[in-house]
Amino acid sequence: MRKLLLESLITPTLTEAPPTVDEAAMIELAETLGKQARQSLGRSLSIREVDAGSCNGCELEIHALNNAFYDIDRFGLRFVASPRHADVLMVTGPVTKNMREALKRTYDATPAPKWVVAVGDCALDGGCFAGSYAVVGGVSEVIPVDLHIPGCPPPPVKILAGMLALLQGGKAAS
């Protein structure tokens, strides 16, 4: 035990370097997104994240939006626990047969106007899970999709840029 302790004191840290994102550009992007949300909706943007059967890679990147580095909550963007309080449904993964009905009900429970954002390659067409007996397909097979953010998984800055494009781009589904 003593040997292990001494080795751990000598061994350098094995963590990854922080993201190489230009912090000023990221802050400007998030501020613009917050302003656009208030302009479009008259209030903060509320997001409900739904995992429809993914490998959790996209969820890790989405959850990074709430960490101390990105902290999108400071710009008025927040994740909510109920679809009844959401403006945006952010769906990840291919839709599995077991999640099809739950996703439809979540979509129906979200008040209009609402947007649906499919995050990741699997949400587009099933990705590497396509053709499985347990997978229905992409999110658009079950509910209408307003925006697709590609990537496996897409980085947090790309998710923010996609959300900004969504707000600047058009009307929500009624």
C-alpha positions as CSV (number, residue, x, y, z in Angstrom):
1,M,0.0,0.0,0.0
2,R,2.8,2.4,0.9
3,K,4.5,1.7,-2.5
4,L,1.2,2.5,-4.3
5,L,0.9,5.8,-2.4
6,L,4.4,6.8,-3.1
7,E,4.0,6.0,-6.8
8,S,0.8,8.1,-7.0
9,L,2.7,11.1,-5.5
10,I,5.5,10.8,-8.1
11,T,3.4,10.0,-11.2
12,P,2.2,13.1,-13.1
13,T,-1.5,13.8,-13.5
14,L,-3.2,11.8,-16.4
15,T,-6.0,14.2,-17.3
16,E,-6.9,15.7,-20.6
17,A,-6.0,19.2,-21.5
18,P,-8.9,21.7,-21.3
19,P,-10.9,22.3,-24.4
20,T,-9.2,24.5,-27.0
21,V,-12.2,26.6,-27.7
22,D,-11.6,30.3,-27.9
23,E,-13.3,31.3,-24.6
24,A,-14.2,34.8,-25.9
25,A,-15.9,33.3,-29.0
26,M,-17.8,30.8,-26.9
27,I,-19.0,33.5,-24.5
28,E,-20.1,35.7,-27.4
29,L,-22.0,32.7,-28.9
30,A,-23.8,31.9,-25.7
31,E,-24.7,35.5,-25.0
32,T,-26.1,35.9,-28.5
33,L,-28.1,32.7,-28.0
34,G,-29.5,34.0,-24.7
35,K,-30.4,37.4,-26.3
36,Q,-32.0,35.7,-29.3
37,A,-34.1,33.4,-27.0
38,R,-35.3,36.4,-25.1
39,Q,-36.1,38.3,-28.3
40,S,-37.9,35.3,-29.9
41,L,-39.7,34.0,-26.8
42,G,-39.7,37.0,-24.5
43,R,-38.0,34.9,-21.8
44,S,-35.3,32.3,-21.2
45,L,-35.0,29.2,-23.4
46,S,-36.0,26.0,-21.6
47,I,-34.6,22.7,-22.9
48,R,-35.8,19.2,-22.1
49,E,-33.2,16.6,-23.0
50,V,-34.5,13.1,-24.0
51,D,-32.3,10.1,-24.5
52,A,-34.2,7.9,-26.9
53,G,-31.7,5.0,-26.8
54,S,-28.2,6.4,-27.3
55,C,-24.7,5.3,-26.2
56,N,-24.5,8.4,-24.0
57,G,-21.8,10.1,-25.9
58,C,-24.1,13.0,-26.9
59,E,-25.4,13.2,-23.4
60,L,-21.9,13.8,-22.0
61,E,-21.4,16.7,-24.5
62,I,-24.9,18.1,-23.6
63,H,-24.2,17.8,-19.9
64,A,-20.9,19.7,-20.5
65,L,-23.0,22.7,-21.3
66,N,-23.8,22.9,-17.6
67,N,-20.3,22.5,-16.3
68,A,-18.2,25.4,-15.0
69,F,-16.4,25.9,-18.3
70,Y,-19.5,26.5,-20.5
71,D,-22.1,27.3,-17.8
72,I,-25.0,28.2,-20.2
73,D,-27.3,28.8,-17.3
74,R,-25.6,32.2,-16.8
75,F,-26.9,33.2,-20.3
76,G,-30.5,32.3,-19.5
77,L,-30.5,28.9,-21.1
78,R,-31.7,26.2,-18.8
79,F,-32.5,22.5,-18.8
80,V,-35.9,21.6,-17.2
81,A,-37.1,18.3,-15.7
82,S,-40.5,18.3,-17.3
83,P,-41.5,18.6,-21.0
84,R,-44.4,20.8,-19.8
85,H,-42.0,23.6,-19.1
86,A,-39.8,23.2,-22.2
87,D,-39.5,25.2,-25.4
88,V,-37.0,22.7,-27.0
89,L,-36.9,19.0,-27.0
90,M,-33.3,17.9,-27.5
91,V,-33.3,14.3,-28.5
92,T,-30.3,12.0,-28.7
93,G,-29.7,8.6,-30.0
94,P,-31.7,6.3,-32.3
95,V,-35.3,5.8,-31.2
96,T,-35.6,2.4,-29.8
97,K,-38.9,0.5,-30.0
98,N,-39.2,0.7,-26.3
99,M,-38.8,4.6,-26.4
100,R,-41.1,5.3,-29.3
101,E,-44.3,5.8,-27.3
102,A,-42.5,7.7,-24.5
103,L,-41.0,10.1,-27.1
104,K,-44.4,10.7,-28.7
105,R,-45.9,11.4,-25.3
106,T,-43.1,13.7,-24.4
107,Y,-43.6,15.6,-27.6
108,D,-47.3,15.8,-27.0
109,A,-46.7,17.1,-23.5
110,T,-44.5,19.9,-24.6
111,P,-46.6,23.1,-25.1
112,A,-46.6,24.9,-28.4
113,P,-44.7,26.7,-29.7
114,K,-41.9,24.1,-29.6
115,W,-38.8,23.0,-31.4
116,V,-37.3,19.5,-31.7
117,V,-33.5,19.2,-32.1
118,A,-32.0,15.9,-33.0
119,V,-28.4,15.8,-31.6
120,G,-25.8,13.4,-33.1
121,D,-25.6,11.1,-36.0
122,C,-27.7,8.4,-34.4
123,A,-30.6,10.8,-34.0
124,L,-30.5,11.4,-37.8
125,D,-30.8,7.9,-39.1
126,G,-29.9,5.5,-36.4
127,G,-26.2,5.7,-36.9
128,C,-24.3,2.6,-36.0
129,F,-27.5,1.2,-34.5
130,A,-29.4,1.4,-37.8
131,G,-30.9,-1.9,-38.9
132,S,-31.1,-3.3,-35.4
133,Y,-34.2,-5.2,-34.5
134,A,-34.6,-2.9,-31.4
135,V,-34.3,0.4,-33.3
136,V,-37.1,2.3,-35.1
137,G,-34.7,4.7,-36.7
138,G,-33.9,8.4,-36.4
139,V,-36.0,10.9,-34.4
140,S,-37.8,12.1,-37.5
141,E,-39.4,8.6,-37.9
142,V,-41.4,9.3,-34.7
143,I,-41.8,13.1,-34.3
144,P,-41.1,16.1,-36.6
145,V,-37.5,17.5,-36.3
146,D,-36.7,21.2,-36.7
147,L,-32.9,20.9,-36.5
148,H,-30.3,18.2,-36.7
149,I,-26.9,18.8,-35.1
150,P,-24.5,16.3,-36.7
151,G,-21.5,14.7,-35.0
152,C,-20.6,11.6,-33.1
153,P,-20.8,13.3,-30.6
154,P,-21.1,17.0,-31.5
155,P,-19.0,19.2,-29.2
156,P,-20.8,21.7,-26.9
157,V,-19.9,24.7,-29.0
158,K,-21.5,23.1,-32.1
159,I,-24.6,22.4,-30.0
160,L,-24.8,26.1,-29.0
161,A,-24.3,27.2,-32.6
162,G,-27.1,24.9,-33.7
163,M,-29.4,26.3,-31.0
164,L,-28.6,29.8,-32.2
165,A,-29.3,28.8,-35.8
166,L,-32.6,27.3,-34.6
167,L,-33.7,30.5,-32.9
168,Q,-32.6,32.8,-35.8
169,G,-34.0,30.4,-38.4
170,G,-37.6,30.1,-37.9
171,K,-40.9,29.5,-36.2
172,A,-41.5,26.7,-33.7
173,A,-44.1,24.0,-34.4
174,S,-47.5,24.9,-33.1
